[in-house]
Structure formats: C-alpha cells, structure tokens
Amino acid sequence: MPEEIEANPEETIKEQPKAGLLEKLRIHKGKILGGVLGIFVFAGAVFGAYKFGQRQVQPGPWPTPTPKAVATPTPDETANWKTYTNTKYGYSIKYPPDFEIKEAEIANTPLIGGVSILDPKARDEKIAPKYRLLFGISLYRTENEAIEEIYKEPLSQYLGQKEFANIGTIAWVELDGKRAVRTTGSSTGGFFDRVEAINKEIKFNIEETAFTEEEREANKQTLNLMLSTFRFLE
C-alpha cells in the first residue's frame, strides 16, 4: 500500500481573492476625501496667518501735529508819539505826546541849530520855568565826514576829566545805520547821556541832561526809544 504523504500546512500556498470593484472605489474615495480635507486645512492655515499678519501690521493712529509757536509781536511803545521833522537839516525824531518841543536857531557859529524836547511834568519849582529833565538835539557845522575822524581808538583815552566834562563811559553805537559815539558823564550843567554822529558835514548831538545821576538813569529808556526813532532824511 503506497505510503501517504501529508502536505505540510506551512507549505500550502493559497490564492488570495482579487479585490472587487466596490473595494477599489472605497479606497479611492478615502484618498479623495483625505486630499480635500488637507486642502481645507492648508487654506485655513494660510487665511489664519494672513489675518494674524494684518493684526500685527495694523498702523497705529497718526500722531497729532504739534502746533508751531507763534511769536507775539512786541508792542510799539512809540506808536502814539509825535514826530518832529526838520527838512532844513534833514532829520526826524519821535517824542512822547505830552512833551513840548522848542526850536532854536543860532547863526554864524559852529552851533547852527537844534531843538529842546521838554517834559512839562519835570519843572524845577525853584527855577521856573526851567526843566529838570531835558532832551535835546544840537547841530554843529564840521569839516569831518565821519565821527571816527573826531574820536580815535582807543576810546578809553577820552575817559575821565576833560576840558568841559568828566566822561564816565564811552562806546561805539549806531544812529540810523551810521556809526556814532555814546558817552555818559557830568558837567557844570548836570549829568548827561549823549550820542554823537555826523551826516553831510553836520555833527548831531542827541542827549539827555538831568540834575542828578539818578534822574538821568531813570529816563534812559525814554532816550533809548527816542534814539530808535531818529532818522536821517538823506
């Protein structure tokens, strides 16, 4: 009797059944759904990043411009002053409205003319009608064309006691654009503050005189304002 040989179960090869059409459709459907889902996830991530970026770069409010400071114009203290004009000698000057002005004309001397500008509130009661405070302009003929021909450097050489006055201070200044000399001091007539300039062979002395040094200094501002309004007409 022939010997039966048993097949080894491990060596038995079984044919696997082929996947059906429905199974293939199921697999492809899963892949398609997964791809669509991935697209939506990606798009959502991009949109979220875009919105986040918008929030990050949102411009802040525009800064409010700082208003520029506007300079307040300085009031003109001489706006209501009177004006004296002398066409013969070519000058004009303003003076306080309550002051009085008196002209003087002197012929055939170096002093050719001038004016006194008087403060009626400052009369000397003992020597009426003289005035304690006097502003004046004196005009002198001169062969010099500039004040530098009269006053030489150094100006300090003119300080101290001179022939007619004791000079306390001296300095170069300007009078309507022309170089001038300003001196303060005292003389037999009192205390003075004087500016000297030359125009067209006429020397102009514009000064304040007072009985005391304190009176002179108290009225220095008035003299300064008058000097600021002085004009040569040509």
Protein Blocks (a to p, Z undefined) as FASTA:
>chain_A
ZZdddddfklpccddddddfklmmmmmmmmmmmmmmmmmmmmmmmmmmmmmmmmmmoccd
dddddddddddddddfklmpccdddfknopaddddfkbccdddddehiablbdcddddfk
lccfklccbdfbdcdddddddfbfbfklmmccdfklmgcjdfkbccfbdcdddeehiacd
ddddddfkbccddddddeehiacddddddfbfklmmmmmmmmmmmmmmpccfZZ
